[in-house]
């Protein structure tokens, strides 16, 4: 089967899911951004309440005083934490749809006996995945920048909002790479979703806990979130572009490993 035929098929079959997830991301931004000004007006009350919480609880959910006095900080604390989790789920589901479902439904047998190599099939599917990941991140960035422009009257740093989109794309690509490898090896959609959700929880909370407890500080270094820190980005008003690019390159490396496995893996009966 030719590259373009596989590409068109996957674009068409996954378009509905992409549109649903796009609506989810936009709706999620609509939950937070319109109330930003009201949150800023009540920031003193919120800070007093946070002072009563243990430090590690505040760090776990990015409830830092400096964040709650800035418009981008309010969305970038708890809001972006959930965006990270949603990104991992979307990526794993997309990888499952592109790869694992083909094995589950035995349609992969039809593809690999057609003219064209397994590499061609894999690259077409991987390109569709990258297309949808970039498109979702672009829509996410457009929605939050426009919503900030419409609803937020306080001054804010728009570069930080663009950084949120870059971070979301980095997370999506990383978990897409992981989920693709799991999908090709395990050949089951449920497995790669479970692994991806478990990994994102371990990495996210592992990173936050490592900031509070020195004895497990090494755990944070194993987390992708350690290298795209939300709090540091907002407080220092500096997007960690270099680390984001490195994460994306690592993700492409994972996809390359997935291709090598895909070329040799047997279809399970």
N, C-alpha and C positions, 0 to 999 in steps of 0.2 A: 504494500500500500504506500503511495507516495507521501512525501512529507506534507505537502499542502492539503491533501485529503484528510490525513490524521489531524492536522492543525484545525481545519475547518470543523471537523466533527467534534473535537473537544471544546472549541469555542462555543459551538451551538449547544452542546449538552450541558455545559457548566454555566451558561449565561444566566439562567434563572437563579441559581444559587448565588452567583456573584451579585445580582441585583438585590436579592434579599439581604445579603450581608452588608451591602452598601447602605441600604436603608437602616440597618441596625446601627452601623457606625454613626450615621448622620443623626439618628434619633437619640443615640447616647450623648452626642455633643449637645443636642437640644435640651437634655436633662440638666446640664450643668451651666452652660454659658449664659443663658438668659437670666439666671439668678446671681450672677457674679457681683454686680453692683450692690445688691442687697446683702450678700455675704460680706463684702468689704465694709459696709456700714456697721455690721454687727461683729466685726473681727475682734474687737476688744472683749466682748462677752465670750466668744469662741476660744480665744487665747486663755482666758481665765479658767475655762473648763478644761482645756488641754493641760494646763499646769498641774492639774490634779491627777493626771494619768502618769503611769510609769514611763520612763524615757524610752525603753525598748518598744513599748506599745506605740508611742508617737512615731518612732522611726520606722516601725513595721508598715504603717499606713501613710508614711510621708506627711504626718501632721506636724510640720515645723512652723514656728512662729513667723519666720521670714516669708514663708510661702503664702501664708494666709493674709498677708498685707499687700499682695500683688495680684492683679487679675490673672495673669498667666500662671501664677503659683497655685491658685485655687483649682483651676482645671488640671494643672500639671501634677498635682499631688495625688489625690485619690482617683481623679478621672483617668489620668494616663495609666495608672496601675491596672485599672480594668481594661483599658484599651490594649495593654500588653497581653492580658489573658485572652481577650477576644481575638487578637491577632494570631496567637498560637492555635486557638481552636479553628479559626478560619483556614489557616495554612494546612493544618493536619487533615481537615475535612476535604480540602481541595486536593491534596496529595492522595488521599484515600479514593476520591472519585476518579482521579486520573490514572491511578495505578492499581490499588488494591481491588477495586470493584471489577476491573478487567479480569483479574485472576479469579475472583469469587464467582463471577458470572460466566467464566470460561470463554469470554469474548476475546481474551488475549490470544487464544489459539488461532482464531480467525486472522488476527493482525499479523502474527509472526509467520504464517504460512503464505501470506500474500507476497508479491514481489516487493523488495525493499528490505533493508536490514533492520535488526532490532535497534541498532543505534539511531536509525532514521525515526522509528516510532518513538523512542525515548526522547530524542531532541525535540520532536514536534510537541509532545506532551509537556516537556519542561518549559518550552517557550510559551505555551498557553498559560502555564502556572505563573511564570514571571510577568506575563502581560497583565494577568488579573491582579497580582500582588501590587504592581506599580500603579495600576488603575485605581485600586481601592485606596492606596496611600494618597494618590493625587486628589481623589474625591474627598478624603478625610481632611487633607490640608486645606482644600478650597472651602469646605464647609466650616471649619473652625475659624479660619481667617475672616470669612464673610459674617459668621455669627458674632464674632468679637466686634467687628466693625458696626454691626447693627445694634447689638445689645449692650456693649460695654462702653461706658462714658469715661471711665478712668484711663489714664495713660498706661500703655503696656508696650512690651518689646515684641514686635512682630517676628523678628528673627527667631525668637524662642518658639513661636508657634510653628514656624517652618521646621525647626529642629525636632519638634514632636512628630511631625510627619516622617522625617528622616529616621528617627528612632523606631517608629512603628514599622517602617519598611524593613529596617534591619532585623527586627524581631520576627517579622513574617517570613523573611527569606531564611533565617536561621532555622526556624521550626519547620519550614517547608522542606529544607534539606534533610533534617532529621527524620521527618515523617515519611519522606520519599524512600529513604533507606529501609525504614521499618516496614513500609507498605510492600516494597519489592521482596523483602526477605520473608515477612510474615504472611503476606498475601491476604490480609483481612483488614477491612476498614476499622472495625472496632478496636483492633490491637493498636494501630498507629494513633488513633485518637486518644486512647487510654495512656499510651506512653508519652504523647505530647503534653497532655494535661498534667500528668504526674511530673514531667520534667520541668514545665513552666512553674508549677507550684514550688518544687524543690529549689529551683534557681532563684525565683523571686524572694521567697521567704528566707532562703539560705543567705542571700545577699543582705537582706535587711537585718537579720539576726546577727550576722557576722560583724555588723557595724556596732552592735551593742555588747557583744561578748567576745573578748580577745581570744579565748580558748578555741573558738571556731572561726577565727578570722580567715583561715585558709579556705573555708567553704565559699566565701564570697568571690574568691578568685576563680572558682569553677563556674561562676554564673555569668551569662552574657549580659545581664543587667548591671553588673558591677562596672562594666566598661562604657555604659551609656547612662550615667547617673542623673536622674531627674532633679534631685535637690541641688546638686552642684551646678547643673546647667542653669537653673533658675536663679540661684543666689549669685553666681558669678557672671550671669548673663553671657554664657559662652557655650555654644553648641560643640559637642565633641565629634567633629566631622571625621577626623582620622580614625578613631575607633569604630565609628559606624561603617566606614569603608572597609576596614579590616574584617568586621563581622560579615559583611556582604561577600567579601572574597572567600572567607571561610565557608560560607553557605554555598558558594559556587563549587568549592572543593568537595563538599558533601554531596552535591548533585552529581559531580563527576564520579565519585565513589558509587553512588546509586546507579549510574549508567553502566559501570563495570560489572556490577552485580546483576543488573537487568539483562545484560548480554549473555550471561552464563546460567542464570537461575532456571530450574526446571519448573514446569507448571504442575502444581499438586493436584492429584486426582481427588 
